[in-house]
Amino acid sequence: MNPRVKPVKLNPDYTIILTFTNGEVKLFDLKPYLDKWIFSELKDKGY
């Protein structure tokens, strides 16, 4: 069974903390993706 994502915490440094239903916590860094067309709007912190 694949764990599901529970709470997601957004950080001001363009990282997110993902908490899964199995208790696992992971940090995902979005910075490498901010220049890709679909993620570029995330550079605007007001968005």
Residue frames as a rotation matrix with the C-alpha (Angstrom) as fourth column:
MET 1
0.576 0.817 0.000 0.00
0.817 -0.576 0.000 0.00
0.000 0.000 -1.000 0.00
ASN 2
-0.344 -0.678 0.650 1.30
0.651 -0.671 -0.354 3.44
0.676 0.301 0.672 -0.91
PRO 3
-0.348 0.204 -0.915 1.22
0.812 -0.421 -0.403 6.04
-0.468 -0.884 -0.019 1.85
ARG 4
0.403 0.573 0.714 -0.85
0.789 -0.613 0.046 9.16
0.463 0.545 -0.699 1.22
VAL 5
-0.699 -0.601 0.387 0.24
0.374 -0.769 -0.519 12.74
0.610 -0.218 0.762 1.83
LYS 6
0.202 0.698 -0.687 -1.29
0.979 -0.165 0.120 14.31
-0.029 -0.697 -0.717 4.91
PRO 7
0.803 0.120 -0.584 -0.30
0.212 -0.973 0.091 17.88
-0.558 -0.196 -0.807 5.90
VAL 8
0.202 -0.745 0.636 1.99
0.903 -0.109 -0.415 19.88
0.378 0.659 0.651 3.63
LYS 9
0.569 -0.101 -0.816 3.95
0.465 -0.779 0.421 22.78
-0.678 -0.619 -0.396 5.14
LEU 10
0.656 -0.317 0.685 5.16
0.566 -0.393 -0.725 25.50
0.499 0.863 -0.078 2.78
ASN 11
0.245 -0.673 -0.697 8.42
0.765 -0.307 0.566 27.22
-0.595 -0.672 0.440 3.68
PRO 12
0.797 0.111 -0.593 9.55
-0.123 -0.932 -0.340 30.67
-0.591 0.344 -0.729 2.54
ASP 13
-0.186 -0.953 -0.241 12.76
-0.620 -0.077 0.781 29.20
-0.763 0.294 -0.576 1.04
TYR 14
0.151 0.374 -0.915 10.77
-0.976 0.205 -0.077 27.30
0.159 0.904 0.396 -1.66
THR 15
-0.894 -0.270 -0.358 10.86
-0.207 0.957 -0.203 23.98
0.398 -0.107 -0.911 0.15
ILE 16
0.209 0.956 0.204 7.88
-0.807 0.051 0.588 21.97
0.552 -0.287 0.783 1.33
ILE 17
-0.830 -0.343 0.441 7.64
-0.545 0.671 -0.503 19.46
-0.124 -0.658 -0.743 4.15
LEU 18
-0.042 0.785 -0.618 5.47
-0.667 0.439 0.603 16.47
0.744 0.437 0.505 3.28
THR 19
-0.609 -0.033 0.793 4.01
-0.693 0.509 -0.511 14.27
-0.387 -0.860 -0.332 6.01
PHE 20
-0.508 0.361 -0.782 2.72
-0.503 0.613 0.609 10.87
0.699 0.703 -0.130 4.97
THR 21
0.501 0.841 0.207 0.09
-0.707 0.260 0.657 8.60
0.499 -0.475 0.725 6.52
ASN 22
0.636 -0.331 -0.697 2.81
0.415 0.908 -0.053 6.10
0.651 -0.255 0.715 7.49
GLY 23
0.849 -0.252 -0.464 4.53
0.360 -0.366 0.858 8.77
-0.386 -0.896 -0.220 9.65
GLU 24
-0.091 -0.917 0.387 7.34
0.975 -0.003 0.223 9.45
-0.203 0.398 0.895 7.19
VAL 25
0.748 0.216 -0.627 8.34
0.163 -0.976 -0.143 13.12
-0.643 0.005 -0.765 6.76
LYS 26
0.027 -0.721 0.692 10.19
0.979 0.160 0.129 14.35
-0.204 0.674 0.710 3.67
LEU 27
0.128 -0.100 -0.987 11.61
-0.010 -0.995 0.100 17.71
-0.992 -0.003 -0.129 2.60
PHE 28
0.258 -0.002 0.966 11.15
0.935 0.253 -0.249 18.59
-0.244 0.968 0.067 -1.09
ASP 29
-0.347 -0.500 -0.794 13.15
0.224 -0.866 0.448 21.46
-0.911 -0.022 0.412 -2.61
LEU 30
0.602 0.694 0.395 11.25
0.593 -0.058 -0.803 23.30
-0.534 0.718 -0.447 -5.35
LYS 31
0.315 -0.496 -0.809 14.10
-0.295 -0.862 0.414 25.70
-0.902 0.108 -0.418 -6.27
PRO 32
-0.716 -0.657 0.237 15.45
0.025 0.315 0.949 23.58
-0.698 0.685 -0.209 -9.16
TYR 33
-0.395 0.662 0.637 11.99
0.898 0.425 0.115 23.61
-0.194 0.617 -0.762 -10.76
LEU 34
0.129 0.527 -0.840 11.20
0.417 -0.797 -0.436 27.35
-0.899 -0.294 -0.323 -10.50
ASP 35
-0.501 -0.350 -0.792 12.55
-0.519 -0.611 0.598 28.06
-0.693 0.710 0.125 -13.99
LYS 36
-0.883 0.294 0.366 10.32
0.457 0.714 0.530 25.43
-0.105 0.636 -0.765 -15.59
TRP 37
-0.768 0.544 0.338 7.25
-0.142 -0.659 0.739 26.89
0.625 0.519 0.583 -17.25
ILE 38
0.122 0.923 -0.364 4.64
0.312 0.312 0.897 25.20
0.942 -0.223 -0.250 -15.07
PHE 39
0.289 -0.081 -0.954 6.34
0.954 0.110 0.279 26.19
0.082 -0.991 0.109 -11.79
SER 40
-0.567 -0.660 0.493 7.55
0.644 -0.728 -0.235 29.69
0.514 0.184 0.838 -12.71
GLU 41
0.159 0.709 0.687 4.50
-0.055 -0.689 0.723 31.37
0.986 -0.152 -0.070 -11.16
LEU 42
0.706 0.098 -0.701 5.61
0.625 0.377 0.683 30.04
0.332 -0.921 0.205 -7.77
LYS 43
-0.437 -0.896 0.080 8.45
0.786 -0.423 -0.450 32.59
0.438 -0.133 0.889 -7.76
ASP 44
-0.396 0.428 0.812 5.78
-0.332 -0.892 0.308 35.16
0.856 -0.148 0.495 -6.91
LYS 45
-0.940 -0.043 -0.339 5.30
0.277 0.486 -0.829 34.55
0.201 -0.873 -0.445 -3.16
GLY 46
-0.645 0.762 -0.049 1.97
-0.614 -0.556 -0.561 36.38
-0.455 -0.332 0.827 -3.33
TYR 47
-0.262 0.512 -0.818 0.66
-0.765 0.406 0.499 33.72
0.588 0.757 0.285 -5.69
